[in-house]
Amino acid sequence: MKEDKYKELRESLAYFETRRARATERLAADGDLYIAHFTIIGIESESFELTVPGIVKLRCVDEPPGEVELASALADKQLLSSVGRYSHRVHHELCVERSIAATTEKALDLGWLVITALRIRTTANFLVPAVSDYSWSTIAAAPKNSCHIQLLEDFPMARTFGEISCITQDDLEWAVDHVPTLKKLLLENPRIQLAVECLTTHHHEASLRMTAASLWTGLESLIGISAELSFRISLYIAAFLETPGGRRIALYRHIKSLYSLRSKVVHGAEVDNKVLAKHIKEVKTILSRLIINIIDSGEFPDGDKWDEILLG
């Protein structure tokens, strides 16, 4: 019986040693290239690595750390339970290169803007639980108490709507290219800041009803009107997103029908969850298209600009 226990112990030790050896090889290959590694849960990617050279890399994670490896590596042991509940689900990470962000603060700012732009572009409901100074593929090789991790989105019950999104090289390049414009818009206009927040965090809400309400808050913050909401929101959005003709008319009618359901949702009427989930996907897509168009143009259509879009 003792021999069986010793054998089990030796096998367990060998398991961790071989994982550590592989992680050490990956750590050596990375060198000092990256300053921050954001965990991303809930996406697929079209290849193992997507890269914008000199800025960021989105890549798959080999052998994410388990609780034992995290317990050894973490500098702040109080984070063990919070980070540990996500670690086995970490299959992708966004790595920020040290050459573009010399300080952790700059790396966090750049990485989060890229993540926000990816969410806008793809409407993907992924979660970013934490950021680490070690790759999530190499934490098993980190010296004791050396790994600094910051908790970002601690929402274990975050929702997904529809299929898991596949991030492409084009998505990553669009996100990186539009970081300066996105940052400028967010700093200059609280209304687009609210709209972006609603689009990128709606899946954190505890209920489908609150998720839908959050997305409509984002839409209404962009339009900025307080009267004839159903009619004017539908007209403005359709005019902004489609050229004159059948597609614009169809979108106008579709948004108007969506707004009817929105009224039921926010006023507490009974709505089937399947209907509500479909509604959320459709509203999310419209909000995404609006924000993308604003980012692409580099200008927020404030005040009378919406009337000019409609009548011009």
N, C-alpha and C positions, 0 to 999 in steps of 0.2 A: 504493500500500500504506500509506504514511504517513497519507494522508487517511482511509483506512478506520479506522486505529487512532485518529486524532483524533476521528473521528465517534463511535466506540464509547465513547471517554472522555467526550465531551460528553454523550452519551446517559446514561451512567452517573451523571455529576454531576447532570444534570437530574432523574434518577429520585430521587436522594437529596434534592435540593432541594425537589421537589414533596411528598415524604413529610414532610419537615421542616415545610413550610408548613402542611400539613393537621394535623400534630401540634401546631403552634403555636396554631392555632385552637382545638383541643380543650383545650389547656392554659389558654388565656385563658377559655374557657367554664367550666372547673372552678374557676378562681381559687384561693383558699386553703382550699377547703371541706374537703378530705380530708387526713388526716395519715398514713394507711397504706393500702397497696394490696396485698392478698394474691393471688398468682397461683393460679388453680384450673384444673387440667387434668383432663378426663375427665367433664364434665357437659354437659347441655343445660339451658336455662331456658325457661320458658313465654313469656317476652317479653324484649325487649332489656334492660330494666332492671326489677329488683325492688327496692323501697325500703321501709325502715322509717324514716320521716322523723326527722331529728335524730340517727340512730344509725348505720345502715349502708346500703349499696347494693350489690346484686349485679348486675353488668352485663357485657355482652359487650365484648370488647376489639377496637377498630379498629386494624388494622395493627400487630401486635406488633413489637417491635424486632428487627432482625437483628444479626448479630455486629458489623458495622461501627459501627452506631449505639450498641450497648452498649459497645463499646471506647472510643468517644468520651465517653459520658455517665458511665460507672462511676467512682465515687470510688476504689474498691478494685479495681485491675486483676486481682488474683489470682483474683477470682470469675468472670472472663470465661468460662473454659471450662465451669465448673460451671453457671452461669446460662444460658450460650449454648446448651447442649444442650437446654434446655427452651423457649427463648423463642419459637420458631416454632410451638409447640404451645399457647401461651397464648391461649385464646379467651374466658376469663371472669376477672373479678377481684372480690374483695370489698373494698369501700372503707369505711374507718371515718372518720366525720366528726370534725373537730377539736373541734366544740362538745361532744361527749360524752367525748372523750379528749384532754386538753390536752397530754399528753406521749406520746412514742413508746412508752414502757414500758406505759402504760395502754392505748394503742391495740393493742399486740401482745397483751396479756392479753385484752381484749374480743374482738378479731378471732378469736383462737384458740378462745375459748369458743363463739363463734357457729359457727365451722367444725366444732368437735367436736359441737355440738348438731345441726347439719345432717347430719353423718355418722350420728349415732344415729337421727335421725328417718327418713332416707331409705335407709340402708344403702348409700349410693353409694360406690363404690371410687375416689374421685377423689384426686388428688395435689396438694399445696400446696408447690411447690418453693421459693418465696421470697416475701419481702415487700419492697416498695419505697416510698420517700417520693414517688416520681412514679408517676402512672398508667402502666400498661403500654401505653396508647394514646398517651402523650405523651413517652416516653423519647427518641424521635427528636428532640424539640425541646429537650431538657434541655441547659443549658450544659455545656461540657467539665468532666469530673471532679466533677460536682455531684450525681450520683444515688447515693444510699446504699441498697444492697440487702443484705438479710440472708438467707442460705441457710437453709431450714427442713427440707424433706424431699428429700434427694438420693437418690432411689431410681429410677433410669431403668428398671429392670425390674419396677416395681410392676405388679400384676396387676389385671385387671377380671374380674368374674364375671357373665355375663349381659349384658343390654343396658345402654347408658349411661343413667344416671338423669336425669330431667328435674326440675329444682328448680322449685317453684311458690312463689307469693307466700305461701300458707298455710305452706309449709315454713319459709320465712325468718322469718315472724312467730312461728311456734311456737319456733324456735331462739332468737330475741331475747328473747321473753317468758320463756323458761325458763333464761336465763343465770344469774340470781341463785340459783335452786334448784340448778342443776347445779354451780355453783362451790361452794356450801355443802356439797353431798354429797361432792364430790371432796376438799375440805379436811378433812372430818370422818371419812371412812371409807376406809381403804386398800383394802378389798375391792372397793368400787364403782369406786375409782380404777383398779384393775387390770382390772376388767371392761370399763370404758370404753376403756382403752388397748388391750386385746385386740380389741375391736370396731372401733376406728377406725384401727388400724395393721396388722391381720392381712394385708392385701394387700401389705405390704412384704416379707413372708417370701420366701425364695428358692425354696421348694418347696411344692407343694400339701399335702404331709403336715404340714409345719410350720405352714402356714396353718390347717389343721383343728385341730391341737393347740393353737394359740393361742386359737382361738374356744372350745374346750372348757375351756381354762384360765379364760377369762372367765366361762363359765357356772358352773364349779365354785367359783370365788372368791365368787360371789354367794350360793350356797347354803350354803357353809361346812360341809360334812359330810365325814366320813372313813370311814364304814362304810355298807354296803348302797347303794353309790353309784347303780347303775343304777336300782334300785327307788325310792329316796327322791328322787333328782333328778327323775325322771320325774313322781312324784306331786306334789312341791312346785311344780314349774313349771306343771303342768297346773292345779293348784288356784289358783295365783296369776293365771293368764292367762284361765281360762275359768270360767263359772258351772257349778254341778252339772248333769249331764246328758250327752247324747251327745257334744257337742263336747269336753267335758273328758276323757271316756273315750278318744275318738279321739286327742286330743293326747297323753295319757299313753302310749298304745300307740305312737304315732309317735316320741316322744322315746326310748322304751325301745329301739326298733329302731335309731334313730340312735346310741344309746350302744353298741350291739353293734358297729357299724362303727367307732365311735371307738376301741374296744379294739383292733381290728385295726390301725388307723392308728398308734396310739402304741406298739404292740408289734412293729411292723415287718413285719406280714403284707402280702402282695401285694394291692394294691387298684387297680383300673382307674382311670385318670385322669378319665374321664368320670363315673364313679360318685362319685369323690372331689370333683369340682367341684360336682356336684349336692348332695352332702352338705354342702359348705361353704355354699352358698346357703341351705339349709334351717336349718342351725345358726345362721348369721348372723341370719336373720330372727327366730328365737326369742330370741336374745340381745338383739337390738334391742327387741323387744316387752317383755322383762323390764325393761330399763333405762328405756324410755319410761314404763312403769307406775310405776316407782319415782320417776322425776322428777315425773310428774303428781301422785303422792300426796305428794311432798315428804318421804318417810320411807323409810329403809332398813330392810327387815325382818330385823333381826339376831337372833341367838340363838333363843329359844323362839318368836319371832314366826312362823317358818315352820310350826311345829307348830300354832299358833293359826289360821293361814291354811288349813291342811289340815283341821283338826278343828272349826274354829269355825263 
